[in-house]
């Protein structure tokens, strides 16, 4: 089976986000005063093939230890089965 993992990485709330602050200021300068806060993160898609339980274990390890910095970032993911493509 094939699976698509959607990995979301954001700075922890206790970490300042200068890039998010820049986006927020730019939006305010463009007249979007209703925007209260902006935080910038990363979105990564990974495609896997194999047994779901093994993939879940690998995905946890990859997301928590390779794609993110656990000291500064929070990470969560969605894993969904995808259709097999016929060649």
PyMOL Python script that loads the backbone (N, CA, C, O; Angstrom):
from pymol import cmd

cmd.read_pdbstr("""\
ATOM      1  N   UNK A   1       0.830  -1.179   0.000  1.00  0.00           N
ATOM      2  CA  UNK A   1       0.000   0.000   0.000  1.00  0.00           C
ATOM      3  C   UNK A   1       0.880   1.250   0.000  1.00  0.00           C
ATOM      4  O   UNK A   1       1.982   1.253   0.548  1.00  0.00           O
ATOM      5  N   UNK A   2       0.370   2.305  -0.624  1.00  0.00           N
ATOM      6  CA  UNK A   2       1.059   3.591  -0.629  1.00  0.00           C
ATOM      7  C   UNK A   2       0.353   4.540   0.326  1.00  0.00           C
ATOM      8  O   UNK A   2      -0.869   4.512   0.476  1.00  0.00           O
ATOM      9  N   UNK A   3       1.163   5.387   0.972  1.00  0.00           N
ATOM     10  CA  UNK A   3       0.642   6.347   1.943  1.00  0.00           C
ATOM     11  C   UNK A   3       1.275   7.709   1.711  1.00  0.00           C
ATOM     12  O   UNK A   3       2.435   7.815   1.314  1.00  0.00           O
ATOM     13  N   UNK A   4       0.497   8.735   1.963  1.00  0.00           N
ATOM     14  CA  UNK A   4       0.974  10.103   1.891  1.00  0.00           C
ATOM     15  C   UNK A   4       0.993  10.676   3.298  1.00  0.00           C
ATOM     16  O   UNK A   4      -0.025  10.687   3.989  1.00  0.00           O
ATOM     17  N   UNK A   5       2.159  11.152   3.715  1.00  0.00           N
ATOM     18  CA  UNK A   5       2.299  11.801   5.014  1.00  0.00           C
ATOM     19  C   UNK A   5       2.399  13.302   4.779  1.00  0.00           C
ATOM     20  O   UNK A   5       3.196  13.764   3.962  1.00  0.00           O
ATOM     21  N   UNK A   6       1.582  14.054   5.504  1.00  0.00           N
ATOM     22  CA  UNK A   6       1.631  15.513   5.478  1.00  0.00           C
ATOM     23  C   UNK A   6       2.161  15.946   6.841  1.00  0.00           C
ATOM     24  O   UNK A   6       1.507  15.754   7.866  1.00  0.00           O
ATOM     25  N   UNK A   7       3.351  16.532   6.835  1.00  0.00           N
ATOM     26  CA  UNK A   7       4.055  16.878   8.073  1.00  0.00           C
ATOM     27  C   UNK A   7       4.026  18.400   8.244  1.00  0.00           C
ATOM     28  O   UNK A   7       4.395  19.150   7.341  1.00  0.00           O
ATOM     29  N   UNK A   8       3.578  18.833   9.426  1.00  0.00           N
ATOM     30  CA  UNK A   8       3.460  20.256   9.747  1.00  0.00           C
ATOM     31  C   UNK A   8       4.431  20.580  10.885  1.00  0.00           C
ATOM     32  O   UNK A   8       4.380  19.965  11.950  1.00  0.00           O
ATOM     33  N   UNK A   9       5.309  21.545  10.648  1.00  0.00           N
ATOM     34  CA  UNK A   9       6.321  21.915  11.641  1.00  0.00           C
ATOM     35  C   UNK A   9       6.173  23.404  11.929  1.00  0.00           C
ATOM     36  O   UNK A   9       6.188  24.226  11.013  1.00  0.00           O
ATOM     37  N   UNK A  10       6.030  23.745  13.204  1.00  0.00           N
ATOM     38  CA  UNK A  10       5.908  25.144  13.615  1.00  0.00           C
ATOM     39  C   UNK A  10       6.807  25.389  14.817  1.00  0.00           C
ATOM     40  O   UNK A  10       7.147  24.474  15.566  1.00  0.00           O
ATOM     41  N   UNK A  11       7.178  26.647  14.975  1.00  0.00           N
ATOM     42  CA  UNK A  11       7.933  27.011  16.168  1.00  0.00           C
ATOM     43  C   UNK A  11       7.032  26.863  17.387  1.00  0.00           C
ATOM     44  O   UNK A  11       5.834  27.140  17.320  1.00  0.00           O
ATOM     45  N   UNK A  12       7.608  26.431  18.489  1.00  0.00           N
ATOM     46  CA  UNK A  12       6.851  26.356  19.739  1.00  0.00           C
ATOM     47  C   UNK A  12       6.401  27.756  20.118  1.00  0.00           C
ATOM     48  O   UNK A  12       7.062  28.738  19.777  1.00  0.00           O
ATOM     49  N   UNK A  13       5.277  27.853  20.824  1.00  0.00           N
ATOM     50  CA  UNK A  13       4.708  29.144  21.204  1.00  0.00           C
ATOM     51  C   UNK A  13       5.704  29.995  22.000  1.00  0.00           C
ATOM     52  O   UNK A  13       5.665  31.223  21.922  1.00  0.00           O
ATOM     53  N   UNK A  14       6.588  29.360  22.759  1.00  0.00           N
ATOM     54  CA  UNK A  14       7.545  30.094  23.588  1.00  0.00           C
ATOM     55  C   UNK A  14       8.728  30.651  22.791  1.00  0.00           C
ATOM     56  O   UNK A  14       9.542  31.399  23.333  1.00  0.00           O
ATOM     57  N   UNK A  15       8.827  30.289  21.504  1.00  0.00           N
ATOM     58  CA  UNK A  15       9.938  30.737  20.654  1.00  0.00           C
ATOM     59  C   UNK A  15       9.477  31.913  19.809  1.00  0.00           C
ATOM     60  O   UNK A  15       8.435  31.846  19.157  1.00  0.00           O
ATOM     61  N   UNK A  16      10.253  32.992  19.821  1.00  0.00           N
ATOM     62  CA  UNK A  16       9.929  34.144  18.984  1.00  0.00           C
ATOM     63  C   UNK A  16       9.990  33.755  17.511  1.00  0.00           C
ATOM     64  O   UNK A  16      10.826  32.947  17.106  1.00  0.00           O
ATOM     65  N   UNK A  17       9.095  34.337  16.717  1.00  0.00           N
ATOM     66  CA  UNK A  17       9.002  34.028  15.293  1.00  0.00           C
ATOM     67  C   UNK A  17       9.194  35.317  14.490  1.00  0.00           C
ATOM     68  O   UNK A  17       8.210  35.948  14.104  1.00  0.00           O
ATOM     69  N   UNK A  18      10.448  35.719  14.232  1.00  0.00           N
ATOM     70  CA  UNK A  18      10.674  36.970  13.515  1.00  0.00           C
ATOM     71  C   UNK A  18      10.094  36.969  12.095  1.00  0.00           C
ATOM     72  O   UNK A  18       9.644  38.008  11.611  1.00  0.00           O
ATOM     73  N   UNK A  19      10.101  35.826  11.438  1.00  0.00           N
ATOM     74  CA  UNK A  19       9.537  35.747  10.090  1.00  0.00           C
ATOM     75  C   UNK A  19       8.019  35.949  10.152  1.00  0.00           C
ATOM     76  O   UNK A  19       7.450  36.658   9.322  1.00  0.00           O
ATOM     77  N   UNK A  20       7.377  35.333  11.125  1.00  0.00           N
ATOM     78  CA  UNK A  20       5.941  35.520  11.316  1.00  0.00           C
ATOM     79  C   UNK A  20       5.603  36.965  11.655  1.00  0.00           C
ATOM     80  O   UNK A  20       4.603  37.507  11.184  1.00  0.00           O
ATOM     81  N   UNK A  21       6.444  37.582  12.473  1.00  0.00           N
ATOM     82  CA  UNK A  21       6.239  38.987  12.845  1.00  0.00           C
ATOM     83  C   UNK A  21       6.353  39.890  11.620  1.00  0.00           C
ATOM     84  O   UNK A  21       5.600  40.856  11.493  1.00  0.00           O
ATOM     85  N   UNK A  22       7.284  39.588  10.719  1.00  0.00           N
ATOM     86  CA  UNK A  22       7.438  40.354   9.480  1.00  0.00           C
ATOM     87  C   UNK A  22       6.201  40.218   8.602  1.00  0.00           C
ATOM     88  O   UNK A  22       5.727  41.201   8.033  1.00  0.00           O
ATOM     89  N   UNK A  23       5.681  39.000   8.493  1.00  0.00           N
ATOM     90  CA  UNK A  23       4.455  38.774   7.721  1.00  0.00           C
ATOM     91  C   UNK A  23       3.306  39.568   8.335  1.00  0.00           C
ATOM     92  O   UNK A  23       2.545  40.224   7.623  1.00  0.00           O
ATOM     93  N   UNK A  24       3.187  39.504   9.643  1.00  0.00           N
ATOM     94  CA  UNK A  24       2.127  40.230  10.351  1.00  0.00           C
ATOM     95  C   UNK A  24       2.212  41.736  10.076  1.00  0.00           C
ATOM     96  O   UNK A  24       1.201  42.363   9.761  1.00  0.00           O
ATOM     97  N   UNK A  25       3.402  42.313  10.192  1.00  0.00           N
ATOM     98  CA  UNK A  25       3.587  43.750   9.933  1.00  0.00           C
ATOM     99  C   UNK A  25       3.248  44.090   8.483  1.00  0.00           C
ATOM    100  O   UNK A  25       2.607  45.106   8.217  1.00  0.00           O
ATOM    101  N   UNK A  26       3.672  43.251   7.553  1.00  0.00           N
ATOM    102  CA  UNK A  26       3.382  43.491   6.138  1.00  0.00           C
ATOM    103  C   UNK A  26       1.878  43.476   5.878  1.00  0.00           C
ATOM    104  O   UNK A  26       1.367  44.302   5.123  1.00  0.00           O
ATOM    105  N   UNK A  27       1.183  42.549   6.495  1.00  0.00           N
ATOM    106  CA  UNK A  27      -0.273  42.489   6.328  1.00  0.00           C
ATOM    107  C   UNK A  27      -0.936  43.736   6.896  1.00  0.00           C
ATOM    108  O   UNK A  27      -1.844  44.294   6.281  1.00  0.00           O
ATOM    109  N   UNK A  28      -0.487  44.170   8.061  1.00  0.00           N
ATOM    110  CA  UNK A  28      -1.036  45.395   8.656  1.00  0.00           C
ATOM    111  C   UNK A  28      -0.757  46.594   7.753  1.00  0.00           C
ATOM    112  O   UNK A  28      -1.629  47.443   7.568  1.00  0.00           O
ATOM    113  N   UNK A  29       0.455  46.671   7.187  1.00  0.00           N
ATOM    114  CA  UNK A  29       0.810  47.774   6.288  1.00  0.00           C
ATOM    115  C   UNK A  29      -0.038  47.782   5.019  1.00  0.00           C
ATOM    116  O   UNK A  29      -0.226  48.828   4.398  1.00  0.00           O
ATOM    117  N   UNK A  30      -0.548  46.612   4.639  1.00  0.00           N
ATOM    118  CA  UNK A  30      -1.404  46.507   3.456  1.00  0.00           C
ATOM    119  C   UNK A  30      -2.879  46.717   3.788  1.00  0.00           C
ATOM    120  O   UNK A  30      -3.742  46.602   2.917  1.00  0.00           O
ATOM    121  N   UNK A  31      -3.161  47.029   5.061  1.00  0.00           N
ATOM    122  CA  UNK A  31      -4.530  47.341   5.455  1.00  0.00           C
ATOM    123  C   UNK A  31      -5.300  46.195   6.081  1.00  0.00           C
ATOM    124  O   UNK A  31      -6.496  46.334   6.337  1.00  0.00           O
ATOM    125  N   UNK A  32      -4.664  45.084   6.332  1.00  0.00           N
ATOM    126  CA  UNK A  32      -5.337  43.930   6.937  1.00  0.00           C
ATOM    127  C   UNK A  32      -5.204  43.999   8.458  1.00  0.00           C
ATOM    128  O   UNK A  32      -4.516  43.183   9.070  1.00  0.00           O
ATOM    129  N   UNK A  33      -5.870  44.980   9.052  1.00  0.00           N
ATOM    130  CA  UNK A  33      -5.741  45.246  10.483  1.00  0.00           C
ATOM    131  C   UNK A  33      -6.374  44.160  11.346  1.00  0.00           C
ATOM    132  O   UNK A  33      -6.071  44.061  12.534  1.00  0.00           O
ATOM    133  N   UNK A  34      -7.241  43.351  10.768  1.00  0.00           N
ATOM    134  CA  UNK A  34      -7.909  42.315  11.565  1.00  0.00           C
ATOM    135  C   UNK A  34      -7.000  41.124  11.869  1.00  0.00           C
ATOM    136  O   UNK A  34      -7.338  40.299  12.718  1.00  0.00           O
ATOM    137  N   UNK A  35      -5.857  41.019  11.195  1.00  0.00           N
ATOM    138  CA  UNK A  35      -4.905  39.935  11.470  1.00  0.00           C
ATOM    139  C   UNK A  35      -4.240  40.227  12.814  1.00  0.00           C
ATOM    140  O   UNK A  35      -3.581  41.253  12.982  1.00  0.00           O
ATOM    141  N   UNK A  36      -4.418  39.324  13.754  1.00  0.00           N
ATOM    142  CA  UNK A  36      -3.866  39.513  15.096  1.00  0.00           C
ATOM    143  C   UNK A  36      -2.461  38.951  15.248  1.00  0.00           C
ATOM    144  O   UNK A  36      -1.643  39.505  15.981  1.00  0.00           O
ATOM    145  N   UNK A  37      -2.181  37.853  14.556  1.00  0.00           N
ATOM    146  CA  UNK A  37      -0.907  37.172  14.751  1.00  0.00           C
ATOM    147  C   UNK A  37      -0.594  36.332  13.511  1.00  0.00           C
ATOM    148  O   UNK A  37      -1.500  35.792  12.878  1.00  0.00           O
ATOM    149  N   UNK A  38       0.679  36.227  13.173  1.00  0.00           N
ATOM    150  CA  UNK A  38       1.113  35.354  12.082  1.00  0.00           C
ATOM    151  C   UNK A  38       2.319  34.561  12.563  1.00  0.00           C
ATOM    152  O   UNK A  38       3.245  35.116  13.154  1.00  0.00           O
ATOM    153  N   UNK A  39       2.299  33.266  12.306  1.00  0.00           N
ATOM    154  CA  UNK A  39       3.439  32.403  12.621  1.00  0.00           C
ATOM    155  C   UNK A  39       3.740  31.613  11.353  1.00  0.00           C
ATOM    156  O   UNK A  39       2.832  31.162  10.656  1.00  0.00           O
ATOM    157  N   UNK A  40       5.019  31.454  11.070  1.00  0.00           N
ATOM    158  CA  UNK A  40       5.445  30.793   9.850  1.00  0.00           C
ATOM    159  C   UNK A  40       6.031  29.429  10.213  1.00  0.00           C
ATOM    160  O   UNK A  40       6.771  29.302  11.189  1.00  0.00           O
ATOM    161  N   UNK A  41       5.696  28.417   9.421  1.00  0.00           N
ATOM    162  CA  UNK A  41       6.202  27.072   9.666  1.00  0.00           C
ATOM    163  C   UNK A  41       6.584  26.393   8.367  1.00  0.00           C
ATOM    164  O   UNK A  41       6.742  27.041   7.332  1.00  0.00           O
ATOM    165  N   UNK A  42       6.731  25.074   8.435  1.00  0.00           N
ATOM    166  CA  UNK A  42       7.102  24.272   7.270  1.00  0.00           C
ATOM    167  C   UNK A  42       6.031  23.208   7.043  1.00  0.00           C
ATOM    168  O   UNK A  42       5.427  22.700   7.988  1.00  0.00           O
ATOM    169  N   UNK A  43       5.811  22.884   5.775  1.00  0.00           N
ATOM    170  CA  UNK A  43       4.901  21.814   5.382  1.00  0.00           C
ATOM    171  C   UNK A  43       5.671  20.894   4.443  1.00  0.00           C
ATOM    172  O   UNK A  43       6.237  21.350   3.449  1.00  0.00           O
ATOM    173  N   UNK A  44       5.691  19.606   4.754  1.00  0.00           N
ATOM    174  CA  UNK A  44       6.453  18.637   3.966  1.00  0.00           C
ATOM    175  C   UNK A  44       5.560  17.442   3.664  1.00  0.00           C
ATOM    176  O   UNK A  44       4.864  16.943   4.549  1.00  0.00           O
ATOM    177  N   UNK A  45       5.579  16.985   2.417  1.00  0.00           N
ATOM    178  CA  UNK A  45       4.865  15.765   2.031  1.00  0.00           C
ATOM    179  C   UNK A  45       5.876  14.656   1.768  1.00  0.00           C
ATOM    180  O   UNK A  45       6.888  14.865   1.099  1.00  0.00           O
ATOM    181  N   UNK A  46       5.586  13.479   2.305  1.00  0.00           N
ATOM    182  CA  UNK A  46       6.407  12.289   2.081  1.00  0.00           C
ATOM    183  C   UNK A  46       5.494  11.175   1.594  1.00  0.00           C
ATOM    184  O   UNK A  46       4.402  10.992   2.133  1.00  0.00           O
ATOM    185  N   UNK A  47       5.920  10.434   0.593  1.00  0.00           N
ATOM    186  CA  UNK A  47       5.159   9.281   0.111  1.00  0.00           C
ATOM    187  C   UNK A  47       5.900   8.020   0.529  1.00  0.00           C
ATOM    188  O   UNK A  47       7.109   7.892   0.333  1.00  0.00           O
ATOM    189  N   UNK A  48       5.150   7.098   1.105  1.00  0.00           N
ATOM    190  CA  UNK A  48       5.705   5.827   1.593  1.00  0.00           C
ATOM    191  C   UNK A  48       5.016   4.666   0.888  1.00  0.00           C
ATOM    192  O   UNK A  48       3.920   4.804   0.344  1.00  0.00           O
ATOM    193  N   UNK A  49       5.685   3.527   0.912  1.00  0.00           N
ATOM    194  CA  UNK A  49       5.061   2.292   0.455  1.00  0.00           C
ATOM    195  C   UNK A  49       5.425   1.193   1.440  1.00  0.00           C
ATOM    196  O   UNK A  49       6.584   1.054   1.831  1.00  0.00           O
ATOM    197  N   UNK A  50       4.419   0.407   1.839  1.00  0.00           N
ATOM    198  CA  UNK A  50       4.681  -0.694   2.750  1.00  0.00           C
ATOM    199  C   UNK A  50       3.592  -0.869   3.779  1.00  0.00           C
ATOM    200  O   UNK A  50       2.454  -0.440   3.588  1.00  0.00           O
ATOM    201  N   UNK A  51       3.960  -1.508   4.877  1.00  0.00           N
ATOM    202  CA  UNK A  51       3.039  -1.802   5.976  1.00  0.00           C
ATOM    203  C   UNK A  51       2.777  -0.543   6.806  1.00  0.00           C
ATOM    204  O   UNK A  51       3.718   0.144   7.202  1.00  0.00           O
ATOM    205  N   UNK A  52       1.506  -0.238   7.069  1.00  0.00           N
ATOM    206  CA  UNK A  52       1.150   1.004   7.754  1.00  0.00           C
ATOM    207  C   UNK A  52       1.812   1.130   9.130  1.00  0.00           C
ATOM    208  O   UNK A  52       2.303   2.206   9.471  1.00  0.00           O
ATOM    209  N   UNK A  53       1.839   0.072   9.914  1.00  0.00           N
ATOM    210  CA  UNK A  53       2.410   0.186  11.256  1.00  0.00           C
ATOM    211  C   UNK A  53       3.909   0.490  11.204  1.00  0.00           C
ATOM    212  O   UNK A  53       4.415   1.260  12.020  1.00  0.00           O
ATOM    213  N   UNK A  54       4.616  -0.112  10.249  1.00  0.00           N
ATOM    214  CA  UNK A  54       6.046   0.182  10.087  1.00  0.00           C
ATOM    215  C   UNK A  54       6.239   1.620   9.610  1.00  0.00           C
ATOM    216  O   UNK A  54       7.143   2.313  10.078  1.00  0.00           O
ATOM    217  N   UNK A  55       5.401   2.067   8.688  1.00  0.00           N
ATOM    218  CA  UNK A  55       5.479   3.432   8.173  1.00  0.00           C
ATOM    219  C   UNK A  55       5.212   4.434   9.288  1.00  0.00           C
ATOM    220  O   UNK A  55       5.902   5.450   9.375  1.00  0.00           O
ATOM    221  N   UNK A  56       4.229   4.170  10.140  1.00  0.00           N
ATOM    222  CA  UNK A  56       3.926   5.079  11.257  1.00  0.00           C
ATOM    223  C   UNK A  56       5.133   5.225  12.182  1.00  0.00           C
ATOM    224  O   UNK A  56       5.434   6.324  12.649  1.00  0.00           O
ATOM    225  N   UNK A  57       5.818   4.120  12.442  1.00  0.00           N
ATOM    226  CA  UNK A  57       7.021   4.163  13.286  1.00  0.00           C
ATOM    227  C   UNK A  57       8.120   4.972  12.613  1.00  0.00           C
ATOM    228  O   UNK A  57       8.753   5.811  13.252  1.00  0.00           O
ATOM    229  N   UNK A  58       8.351   4.724  11.320  1.00  0.00           N
ATOM    230  CA  UNK A  58       9.369   5.460  10.581  1.00  0.00           C
ATOM    231  C   UNK A  58       9.025   6.944  10.497  1.00  0.00           C
ATOM    232  O   UNK A  58       9.895   7.794  10.682  1.00  0.00           O
ATOM    233  N   UNK A  59       7.771   7.254  10.223  1.00  0.00           N
ATOM    234  CA  UNK A  59       7.341   8.641  10.094  1.00  0.00           C
ATOM    235  C   UNK A  59       7.555   9.406  11.398  1.00  0.00           C
ATOM    236  O   UNK A  59       8.016  10.547  11.384  1.00  0.00           O
ATOM    237  N   UNK A  60       7.221   8.781  12.513  1.00  0.00           N
ATOM    238  CA  UNK A  60       7.431   9.416  13.824  1.00  0.00           C
ATOM    239  C   UNK A  60       8.908   9.749  14.010  1.00  0.00           C
ATOM    240  O   UNK A  60       9.249  10.855  14.431  1.00  0.00           O
ATOM    241  N   UNK A  61       9.776   8.805  13.702  1.00  0.00           N
ATOM    242  CA  UNK A  61      11.218   9.011  13.849  1.00  0.00           C
ATOM    243  C   UNK A  61      11.713  10.112  12.906  1.00  0.00           C
ATOM    244  O   UNK A  61      12.462  10.998  13.318  1.00  0.00           O
ATOM    245  N   UNK A  62      11.296  10.053  11.656  1.00  0.00           N
ATOM    246  CA  UNK A  62      11.717  11.051  10.665  1.00  0.00           C
ATOM    247  C   UNK A  62      11.247  12.444  11.076  1.00  0.00           C
ATOM    248  O   UNK A  62      12.028  13.395  11.071  1.00  0.00           O
ATOM    249  N   UNK A  63       9.972  12.559  11.432  1.00  0.00           N
ATOM    250  CA  UNK A  63       9.396  13.867  11.750  1.00  0.00           C
ATOM    251  C   UNK A  63      10.010  14.469  13.008  1.00  0.00           C
ATOM    252  O   UNK A  63      10.326  15.658  13.046  1.00  0.00           O
ATOM    253  N   UNK A  64      10.175  13.648  14.030  1.00  0.00           N
ATOM    254  CA  UNK A  64      10.648  14.162  15.320  1.00  0.00           C
ATOM    255  C   UNK A  64      12.159  14.329  15.399  1.00  0.00           C
ATOM    256  O   UNK A  64      12.642  15.166  16.162  1.00  0.00           O
ATOM    257  N   UNK A  65      12.918  13.553  14.630  1.00  0.00           N
ATOM    258  CA  UNK A  65      14.373  13.568  14.784  1.00  0.00           C
ATOM    259  C   UNK A  65      15.153  14.107  13.585  1.00  0.00           C
ATOM    260  O   UNK A  65      16.330  14.444  13.715  1.00  0.00           O
ATOM    261  N   UNK A  66      14.510  14.192  12.422  1.00  0.00           N
ATOM    262  CA  UNK A  66      15.224  14.653  11.233  1.00  0.00           C
ATOM    263  C   UNK A  66      14.613  15.949  10.682  1.00  0.00           C
ATOM    264  O   UNK A  66      15.336  16.907  10.409  1.00  0.00           O
ATOM    265  N   UNK A  67      13.302  15.979  10.521  1.00  0.00           N
ATOM    266  CA  UNK A  67      12.662  17.138   9.900  1.00  0.00           C
ATOM    267  C   UNK A  67      12.487  18.319  10.846  1.00  0.00           C
ATOM    268  O   UNK A  67      12.382  19.461  10.397  1.00  0.00           O
ATOM    269  N   UNK A  68      12.456  18.060  12.133  1.00  0.00           N
ATOM    270  CA  UNK A  68      12.212  19.140  13.089  1.00  0.00           C
ATOM    271  C   UNK A  68      13.286  19.168  14.175  1.00  0.00           C
ATOM    272  O   UNK A  68      14.010  18.196  14.395  1.00  0.00           O
ATOM    273  N   UNK A  69      13.360  20.306  14.836  1.00  0.00           N
ATOM    274  CA  UNK A  69      14.249  20.478  15.981  1.00  0.00           C
ATOM    275  C   UNK A  69      13.356  20.447  17.222  1.00  0.00           C
ATOM    276  O   UNK A  69      12.656  21.423  17.490  1.00  0.00           O
ATOM    277  N   UNK A  70      13.362  19.358  17.980  1.00  0.00           N
ATOM    278  CA  UNK A  70      12.432  19.221  19.107  1.00  0.00           C
ATOM    279  C   UNK A  70      12.614  20.262  20.208  1.00  0.00           C
ATOM    280  O   UNK A  70      11.717  20.446  21.031  1.00  0.00           O
ATOM    281  N   UNK A  71      13.746  20.939  20.236  1.00  0.00           N
ATOM    282  CA  UNK A  71      13.963  21.982  21.239  1.00  0.00           C
ATOM    283  C   UNK A  71      13.137  23.228  20.907  1.00  0.00           C
ATOM    284  O   UNK A  71      12.612  23.893  21.800  1.00  0.00           O
ATOM    285  N   UNK A  72      13.031  23.534  19.606  1.00  0.00           N
ATOM    286  CA  UNK A  72      12.390  24.783  19.180  1.00  0.00           C
ATOM    287  C   UNK A  72      11.069  24.591  18.450  1.00  0.00           C
ATOM    288  O   UNK A  72      10.271  25.525  18.370  1.00  0.00           O
ATOM    289  N   UNK A  73      10.827  23.406  17.920  1.00  0.00           N
ATOM    290  CA  UNK A  73       9.683  23.219  17.027  1.00  0.00           C
ATOM    291  C   UNK A  73       8.723  22.139  17.522  1.00  0.00           C
ATOM    292  O   UNK A  73       9.109  21.182  18.193  1.00  0.00           O
ATOM    293  N   UNK A  74       7.476  22.335  17.166  1.00  0.00           N
ATOM    294  CA  UNK A  74       6.446  21.317  17.369  1.00  0.00           C
ATOM    295  C   UNK A  74       6.164  20.684  16.013  1.00  0.00           C
ATOM    296  O   UNK A  74       6.248  21.346  14.978  1.00  0.00           O
ATOM    297  N   UNK A  75       5.833  19.409  16.027  1.00  0.00           N
ATOM    298  CA  UNK A  75       5.566  18.716  14.776  1.00  0.00           C
ATOM    299  C   UNK A  75       4.342  17.814  14.944  1.00  0.00           C
ATOM    300  O   UNK A  75       4.164  17.169  15.977  1.00  0.00           O
ATOM    301  N   UNK A  76       3.515  17.785  13.916  1.00  0.00           N
ATOM    302  CA  UNK A  76       2.436  16.800  13.851  1.00  0.00           C
ATOM    303  C   UNK A  76       2.238  16.429  12.384  1.00  0.00           C
ATOM    304  O   UNK A  76       2.705  17.127  11.484  1.00  0.00           O
ATOM    305  N   UNK A  77       1.542  15.325  12.164  1.00  0.00           N
ATOM    306  CA  UNK A  77       1.394  14.828  10.802  1.00  0.00           C
ATOM    307  C   UNK A  77       0.074  14.100  10.644  1.00  0.00           C
ATOM    308  O   UNK A  77      -0.551  13.653  11.605  1.00  0.00           O
ATOM    309  N   UNK A  78      -0.319  14.002   9.375  1.00  0.00           N
ATOM    310  CA  UNK A  78      -1.458  13.194   8.954  1.00  0.00           C
ATOM    311  C   UNK A  78      -0.910  12.145   8.010  1.00  0.00           C
ATOM    312  O   UNK A  78      -0.023  12.427   7.204  1.00  0.00           O
ATOM    313  N   UNK A  79      -1.435  10.934   8.107  1.00  0.00           N
ATOM    314  CA  UNK A  79      -1.028   9.854   7.214  1.00  0.00           C
ATOM    315  C   UNK A  79      -2.275   9.274   6.571  1.00  0.00           C
ATOM    316  O   UNK A  79      -3.196   8.833   7.259  1.00  0.00           O
ATOM    317  N   UNK A  80      -2.295   9.280   5.244  1.00  0.00           N
ATOM    318  CA  UNK A  80      -3.467   8.766   4.538  1.00  0.00           C
ATOM    319  C   UNK A  80      -3.049   7.809   3.430  1.00  0.00           C
ATOM    320  O   UNK A  80      -2.005   7.974   2.798  1.00  0.00           O
ATOM    321  N   UNK A  81      -3.884   6.819   3.214  1.00  0.00           N
ATOM    322  CA  UNK A  81      -3.647   5.863   2.143  1.00  0.00           C
ATOM    323  C   UNK A  81      -3.976   6.545   0.825  1.00  0.00           C
ATOM    324  O   UNK A  81      -4.962   7.276   0.728  1.00  0.00           O
ATOM    325  N   UNK A  82      -3.153   6.307  -0.188  1.00  0.00           N
ATOM    326  CA  UNK A  82      -3.391   6.889  -1.517  1.00  0.00           C
ATOM    327  C   UNK A  82      -3.575   5.771  -2.534  1.00  0.00           C
ATOM    328  O   UNK A  82      -3.136   4.638  -2.340  1.00  0.00           O
ATOM    329  N   UNK A  83      -4.230   6.129  -3.604  1.00  0.00           N
ATOM    330  CA  UNK A  83      -4.499   5.164  -4.686  1.00  0.00           C
ATOM    331  C   UNK A  83      -3.215   4.722  -5.342  1.00  0.00           C
ATOM    332  O   UNK A  83      -2.308   5.527  -5.553  1.00  0.00           O
ATOM    333  N   UNK A  84      -3.138   3.466  -5.660  1.00  0.00           N
ATOM    334  CA  UNK A  84      -2.018   2.950  -6.445  1.00  0.00           C
ATOM    335  C   UNK A  84      -2.170   3.430  -7.862  1.00  0.00           C
ATOM    336  O   UNK A  84      -3.258   3.315  -8.427  1.00  0.00           O
ATOM    337  N   UNK A  85      -1.130   3.963  -8.460  1.00  0.00           N
ATOM    338  CA  UNK A  85      -1.188   4.411  -9.857  1.00  0.00           C
ATOM    339  C   UNK A  85      -0.886   3.253 -10.773  1.00  0.00           C
ATOM    340  O   UNK A  85       0.050   2.487 -10.546  1.00  0.00           O
ATOM    341  N   UNK A  86      -1.702   3.131 -11.828  1.00  0.00           N
ATOM    342  CA  UNK A  86      -1.491   2.086 -12.822  1.00  0.00           C
ATOM    343  C   UNK A  86      -0.568   2.643 -13.896  1.00  0.00           C
ATOM    344  O   UNK A  86      -0.799   3.735 -14.415  1.00  0.00           O
ATOM    345  N   UNK A  87       0.478   1.892 -14.230  1.00  0.00           N
ATOM    346  CA  UNK A  87       1.451   2.363 -15.233  1.00  0.00           C
ATOM    347  C   UNK A  87       1.089   1.865 -16.588  1.00  0.00           C
ATOM    348  O   UNK A  87       1.787   2.155 -17.560  1.00  0.00           O
TER     349      UNK A  87
END
""", "prot")
cmd.dss("prot")
cmd.show_as("cartoon", "prot")
cmd.util.cbc("prot")
cmd.orient("prot")
